[in-house]
Amino acid sequence: MNIWPADSVAIEPEVILANWRVMEVDAGTHHFVGRNVHEQSGRVSSAIVDFDRLTMIGRTRSGRIYRLQGDPGYDEDGQYVWSWWHRAHCKSDGKDVTGEYWLEGAA
């Protein structure tokens, strides 16, 4: 499996993410992890800076908008990208903080 950088925000300003979850890293930042529905590939976002639990829409440090589709879940490709990203950027284990974002029945 290959890893490649995401397109710029100018090219891809919005991502629909399925089988998503939210992970916290050493610095205390939170990141979306899941499947980019359009590209059918795993995705890890930059740090989340804004999130609306009612609409399930978030904005990240890059300025990209993420629309979370359906219930939280697990995506094998998303996990692969997360594992690679986390090893490259963090010193300790990440923490799953999905419960802080999920308002059951909102999506």
MDTraj code that builds the backbone (N, CA, C; nanometers):
import mdtraj as md
import numpy as np

residues = "MET ASN ILE TRP PRO ALA ASP SER VAL ALA ILE GLU PRO GLU VAL ILE LEU ALA ASN TRP ARG VAL MET GLU VAL ASP ALA GLY THR HIS HIS PHE VAL GLY ARG ASN VAL HIS GLU GLN SER GLY ARG VAL SER SER ALA ILE VAL ASP PHE ASP ARG LEU THR MET ILE GLY ARG THR ARG SER GLY ARG ILE TYR ARG LEU GLN GLY ASP PRO GLY TYR ASP GLU ASP GLY GLN TYR VAL TRP SER TRP TRP HIS ARG ALA HIS CYS LYS SER ASP GLY LYS ASP VAL THR GLY GLU TYR TRP LEU GLU GLY ALA ALA".split()
xyz = np.array([
    [0.0841, -0.1177, 0.0000],
    [0.0000, 0.0000, 0.0000],
    [0.0887, 0.1241, 0.0000],
    [0.0494, 0.2244, -0.0756],
    [0.1286, 0.3469, -0.0877],
    [0.0687, 0.4605, -0.0055],
    [0.1543, 0.5534, 0.0330],
    [0.1137, 0.6760, 0.1017],
    [0.1501, 0.7931, 0.0111],
    [0.0578, 0.8885, -0.0048],
    [0.0871, 1.0072, -0.0839],
    [0.0244, 1.1275, -0.0141],
    [0.0787, 1.2458, -0.0377],
    [0.0222, 1.3656, 0.0260],
    [-0.1146, 1.3989, -0.0326],
    [-0.1972, 1.4599, 0.0488],
    [-0.3288, 1.5036, 0.0019],
    [-0.3115, 1.6178, -0.0975],
    [-0.4078, 1.6304, -0.1874],
    [-0.4095, 1.7464, -0.2768],
    [-0.4197, 1.8733, -0.1928],
    [-0.3804, 1.9852, -0.2502],
    [-0.3901, 2.1125, -0.1789],
    [-0.5372, 2.1445, -0.1513],
    [-0.5603, 2.2301, -0.0539],
    [-0.6960, 2.2718, -0.0207],
    [-0.7609, 2.3420, -0.1395],
    [-0.6834, 2.4122, -0.2201],
    [-0.7377, 2.4792, -0.3388],
    [-0.7966, 2.3777, -0.4368],
    [-0.7359, 2.2614, -0.4470],
    [-0.7830, 2.1565, -0.5380],
    [-0.8931, 2.0732, -0.4736],
    [-0.8779, 2.0438, -0.3452],
    [-0.9740, 1.9601, -0.2727],
    [-1.0124, 2.0311, -0.1426],
    [-1.1057, 2.1269, -0.1508],
    [-1.1400, 2.2049, -0.0315],
    [-1.2267, 2.1304, 0.0694],
    [-1.2895, 2.0215, 0.0248],
    [-1.3813, 1.9487, 0.1118],
    [-1.3642, 1.7986, 0.0928],
    [-1.3744, 1.7252, 0.2034],
    [-1.3639, 1.5793, 0.2007],
    [-1.4828, 1.5213, 0.2758],
    [-1.5447, 1.4203, 0.2184],
    [-1.6457, 1.3425, 0.2900],
    [-1.5733, 1.2207, 0.3449],
    [-1.5818, 1.2017, 0.4760],
    [-1.5076, 1.0955, 0.5430],
    [-1.6054, 0.9947, 0.6021],
    [-1.5913, 0.8679, 0.5622],
    [-1.6730, 0.7589, 0.6155],
    [-1.5863, 0.6709, 0.7053],
    [-1.6517, 0.5842, 0.7817],
    [-1.5801, 0.4945, 0.8735],
    [-1.4756, 0.5739, 0.9512],
    [-1.5178, 0.6834, 1.0057],
    [-1.4292, 0.7824, 1.0646],
    [-1.4127, 0.7625, 1.2151],
    [-1.3071, 0.8232, 1.2648],
    [-1.2848, 0.8374, 1.4084],
    [-1.1957, 0.9583, 1.4282],
    [-1.1746, 0.9957, 1.5530],
    [-1.0906, 1.1110, 1.5845],
    [-0.9844, 1.0662, 1.6829],
    [-0.8595, 1.0989, 1.6506],
    [-0.7465, 1.0597, 1.7345],
    [-0.6759, 1.1833, 1.7892],
    [-0.6294, 1.1709, 1.9144],
    [-0.5515, 1.2767, 1.9786],
    [-0.4054, 1.2349, 1.9808],
    [-0.3157, 1.3301, 1.9563],
    [-0.1718, 1.3020, 1.9548],
    [-0.1020, 1.3758, 2.0688],
    [0.0297, 1.3520, 2.0789],
    [0.1121, 1.4075, 2.1871],
    [0.0866, 1.5557, 2.2131],
    [0.0788, 1.6332, 2.1086],
    [0.0650, 1.7789, 2.1209],
    [-0.0743, 1.8203, 2.1683],
    [-0.1650, 1.7229, 2.1808],
    [-0.3014, 1.7532, 2.2230],
    [-0.3944, 1.7857, 2.1086],
    [-0.3439, 1.7825, 1.9854],
    [-0.4293, 1.8093, 1.8694],
    [-0.5107, 1.6860, 1.8347],
    [-0.6261, 1.7101, 1.7737],
    [-0.7155, 1.6029, 1.7311],
    [-0.7159, 1.5972, 1.5788],
    [-0.7272, 1.4748, 1.5249],
    [-0.7187, 1.4527, 1.3801],
    [-0.8265, 1.3549, 1.3358],
    [-0.8936, 1.3862, 1.2250],
    [-0.9881, 1.2931, 1.1647],
    [-0.9099, 1.1805, 1.0978],
    [-0.9608, 1.0588, 1.1111],
    [-0.9021, 0.9410, 1.0466],
    [-1.0179, 0.8634, 0.9846],
    [-1.0036, 0.8180, 0.8609],
    [-1.1102, 0.7392, 0.7996],
    [-1.0903, 0.7221, 0.6508],
    [-1.2032, 0.7030, 0.5800],
    [-1.2006, 0.6782, 0.4361],
    [-1.2545, 0.7992, 0.3613],
    [-1.1710, 0.8531, 0.2724],
    [-1.2125, 0.9601, 0.1820],
    [-1.3077, 0.8960, 0.0805],
    [-1.4353, 0.9309, 0.0879],
    [-1.5375, 0.8675, 0.0047],
    [-1.5109, 0.8895, -0.1440],
    [-1.4705, 1.0089, -0.1821],
    [-1.4482, 1.0406, -0.3237],
    [-1.3319, 0.9603, -0.3822],
    [-1.2201, 0.9547, -0.3109],
    [-1.1008, 0.8859, -0.3622],
    [-1.0956, 0.7382, -0.3240],
    [-1.1832, 0.6958, -0.2337],
    [-1.1816, 0.5585, -0.1822],
    [-1.0428, 0.5222, -0.1292],
    [-0.9900, 0.6103, -0.0447],
    [-0.8576, 0.5883, 0.0139],
    [-0.8578, 0.6360, 0.1584],
    [-0.7605, 0.5871, 0.2358],
    [-0.7464, 0.6288, 0.3743],
    [-0.7041, 0.7739, 0.3834],
    [-0.7423, 0.8384, 0.4939],
    [-0.7088, 0.9801, 0.5114],
    [-0.6869, 1.0104, 0.6589],
    [-0.5859, 1.0924, 0.6857],
    [-0.5636, 1.1534, 0.8169],
    [-0.5589, 1.3036, 0.7933],
    [-0.6336, 1.3779, 0.8719],
    [-0.6393, 1.5232, 0.8536],
    [-0.5294, 1.5938, 0.9313],
    [-0.5112, 1.7204, 0.8993],
    [-0.4316, 1.8069, 0.9861],
    [-0.5154, 1.8315, 1.1123],
    [-0.4649, 1.9089, 1.2047],
    [-0.5326, 1.9305, 1.3327],
    [-0.6706, 1.9942, 1.3136],
    [-0.7674, 1.9453, 1.3885],
    [-0.9029, 1.9996, 1.3854],
    [-0.9034, 2.1327, 1.4614],
    [-0.9591, 2.2362, 1.3980],
    [-0.9666, 2.3671, 1.4638],
    [-1.1103, 2.4089, 1.4946],
    [-1.2074, 2.3463, 1.4292],
    [-1.3471, 2.3815, 1.4515],
    [-1.4322, 2.2603, 1.4171],
    [-1.5384, 2.2376, 1.4961],
    [-1.6244, 2.1233, 1.4686],
    [-1.7649, 2.1520, 1.5182],
    [-1.8645, 2.1180, 1.4356],
    [-2.0054, 2.1323, 1.4708],
    [-2.0650, 1.9929, 1.4855],
    [-2.0983, 1.9553, 1.6078],
    [-2.1503, 1.8205, 1.6334],
    [-2.2885, 1.7982, 1.5738],
    [-2.3654, 1.9036, 1.5522],
    [-2.4985, 1.8855, 1.4945],
    [-2.4924, 1.8551, 1.3459],
    [-2.4045, 1.9225, 1.2735],
    [-2.3927, 1.8993, 1.1292],
    [-2.2854, 1.7964, 1.0963],
    [-2.2000, 1.7642, 1.1943],
    [-2.0875, 1.6717, 1.1768],
    [-1.9908, 1.7227, 1.0695],
    [-1.9672, 1.8526, 1.0723],
    [-1.8744, 1.9167, 0.9795],
    [-1.7632, 1.9827, 1.0599],
    [-1.6392, 1.9572, 1.0181],
    [-1.5248, 2.0159, 1.0859],
    [-1.4315, 2.0851, 0.9886],
    [-1.3510, 2.1751, 1.0425],
    [-1.2484, 2.2448, 0.9645],
    [-1.1144, 2.2172, 1.0304],
    [-1.0127, 2.1961, 0.9484],
    [-0.8800, 2.1648, 1.0010],
    [-0.7838, 2.2815, 0.9811],
    [-0.6676, 2.2684, 1.0408],
    [-0.5655, 2.3735, 1.0337],
    [-0.5349, 2.4134, 0.8894],
    [-0.5424, 2.3185, 0.7983],
    [-0.5143, 2.3481, 0.6569],
    [-0.6240, 2.4325, 0.5926],
    [-0.7407, 2.4398, 0.6574],
    [-0.8556, 2.5096, 0.6009],
    [-0.9535, 2.4164, 0.5322],
    [-0.9185, 2.2888, 0.5222],
    [-1.0057, 2.1917, 0.4564],
    [-1.1283, 2.1639, 0.5441],
    [-1.2408, 2.1426, 0.4787],
    [-1.3657, 2.1076, 0.5460],
    [-1.3836, 1.9561, 0.5376],
    [-1.4184, 1.8947, 0.6502],
    [-1.4467, 1.7514, 0.6553],
    [-1.5915, 1.7311, 0.6950],
    [-1.6649, 1.6576, 0.6117],
    [-1.8025, 1.6182, 0.6423],
    [-1.7982, 1.4714, 0.6831],
    [-1.8356, 1.4440, 0.8066],
    [-1.8321, 1.3068, 0.8557],
    [-1.9619, 1.2374, 0.8176],
    [-1.9484, 1.1245, 0.7497],
    [-2.0631, 1.0520, 0.6963],
    [-2.0941, 0.9320, 0.7850],
    [-2.2178, 0.9238, 0.8311],
    [-2.2613, 0.8078, 0.9075],
    [-2.1974, 0.7974, 1.0451],
    [-2.2097, 0.6772, 1.1002],
    [-2.1554, 0.6498, 1.2331],
    [-2.0038, 0.6414, 1.2293],
    [-1.9399, 0.6639, 1.3445],
    [-1.7953, 0.6399, 1.3492],
    [-1.7675, 0.4927, 1.3217],
    [-1.6470, 0.4624, 1.2796],
    [-1.6130, 0.3243, 1.2494],
    [-1.4643, 0.3065, 1.2288],
    [-1.4311, 0.1953, 1.1689],
    [-1.2914, 0.1591, 1.1444],
    [-1.2739, 0.1376, 0.9952],
    [-1.1683, 0.1925, 0.9402],
    [-1.1353, 0.1709, 0.8000],
    [-0.9913, 0.1224, 0.7918],
    [-0.9694, 0.0102, 0.7273],
    [-0.8351, -0.0483, 0.7199],
    [-0.7346, 0.0461, 0.6539],
    [-0.7737, 0.1094, 0.5438],
    [-0.6827, 0.2036, 0.4774],
    [-0.6577, 0.3265, 0.5645],
    [-0.7623, 0.3753, 0.6295],
    [-0.7460, 0.4876, 0.7207],
    [-0.6513, 0.4536, 0.8343],
    [-0.6639, 0.3317, 0.8869],
    [-0.5744, 0.2875, 0.9941],
    [-0.4303, 0.2774, 0.9451],
    [-0.4123, 0.2304, 0.8237],
    [-0.2778, 0.2199, 0.7664],
    [-0.2135, 0.3582, 0.7558],
    [-0.2891, 0.4548, 0.7028],
    [-0.2363, 0.5907, 0.6896],
    [-0.2105, 0.6497, 0.8280],
    [-0.3028, 0.6277, 0.9221],
    [-0.2841, 0.6768, 1.0586],
    [-0.1568, 0.6185, 1.1207],
    [-0.1357, 0.4899, 1.1066],
    [-0.0167, 0.4254, 1.1640],
    [0.1106, 0.4872, 1.1077],
    [0.1137, 0.5081, 0.9780],
    [0.2306, 0.5694, 0.9147],
    [0.2486, 0.7125, 0.9628],
    [0.1412, 0.7924, 0.9601],
    [0.1462, 0.9329, 1.0000],
    [0.1889, 0.9450, 1.1461],
    [0.1292, 0.8617, 1.2307],
    [0.1567, 0.8677, 1.3741],
    [0.3028, 0.8339, 1.4037],
    [0.3561, 0.7324, 1.3399],
    [0.4982, 0.6968, 1.3607],
    [0.5901, 0.8108, 1.3187],
    [0.5540, 0.8808, 1.2129],
    [0.6381, 0.9893, 1.1616],
    [0.6302, 1.1166, 1.2458],
    [0.5207, 1.1369, 1.3195],
    [0.4989, 1.2649, 1.3871],
    [0.4869, 1.2595, 1.5391],
    [0.4778, 1.1419, 1.5987],
    [0.4477, 1.1339, 1.7420],
    [0.5450, 1.0435, 1.8162],
    [0.5553, 1.0676, 1.9464],
    [0.6443, 0.9877, 2.0299],
    [0.5696, 0.8836, 2.1116],
    [0.4440, 0.9087, 2.1444],
    [0.3679, 0.8142, 2.2254],
    [0.2430, 0.7698, 2.1499],
    [0.1727, 0.6745, 2.2084],
    [0.0516, 0.6230, 2.1459],
    [-0.0542, 0.7322, 2.1334],
    [-0.1306, 0.7256, 2.0280],
    [-0.2428, 0.8173, 2.0120],
    [-0.3596, 0.7701, 2.0969],
    [-0.4535, 0.8582, 2.1202],
    [-0.5706, 0.8278, 2.2022],
    [-0.6957, 0.8498, 2.1183],
    [-0.7852, 0.7518, 2.1180],
    [-0.9103, 0.7643, 2.0444],
    [-1.0053, 0.8541, 2.1240],
    [-1.0429, 0.9674, 2.0663],
    [-1.1325, 1.0629, 2.1327],
    [-1.2620, 1.0818, 2.0524],
    [-1.2968, 0.9813, 1.9746],
    [-1.4156, 0.9884, 1.8894],
    [-1.5401, 1.0248, 1.9693],
    [-1.5514, 0.9719, 2.0902],
    [-1.6686, 0.9984, 2.1737],
    [-1.6913, 1.1455, 2.2032],
    [-1.5869, 1.2268, 2.1960],
    [-1.6010, 1.3703, 2.2185],
    [-1.6663, 1.4401, 2.0989],
    [-1.6742, 1.3720, 1.9867],
    [-1.7256, 1.4308, 1.8627],
    [-1.8587, 1.3712, 1.8182],
    [-1.8892, 1.2536, 1.8642],
    [-2.0045, 1.1807, 1.8147],
    [-2.1280, 1.2126, 1.8968],
    [-2.2276, 1.2697, 1.8339],
    [-2.3576, 1.2940, 1.8939],
    [-2.4521, 1.1961, 1.8255],
    [-2.4766, 1.0829, 1.8890],
    [-2.5516, 0.9741, 1.8262],
    [-2.6827, 1.0247, 1.7666],
    [-2.7057, 0.9852, 1.6428],
    [-2.8278, 1.0220, 1.5730],
    [-2.8216, 1.1551, 1.4990],
    [-2.7085, 1.2256, 1.5114],
    [-2.6975, 1.3569, 1.4459],
    [-2.6666, 1.3453, 1.2982],
    [-2.5929, 1.2419, 1.2604],
    [-2.5472, 1.2310, 1.1215],
    [-2.6577, 1.1840, 1.0306],
])
top = md.Topology()
chain = top.add_chain()
for i, resn in enumerate(residues, 1):
    res = top.add_residue(resn, chain, resSeq=i)
    for name in ("N", "CA", "C"):
        top.add_atom(name, md.element.get_by_symbol(name[0]), res)
traj = md.Trajectory(xyz[None], top)
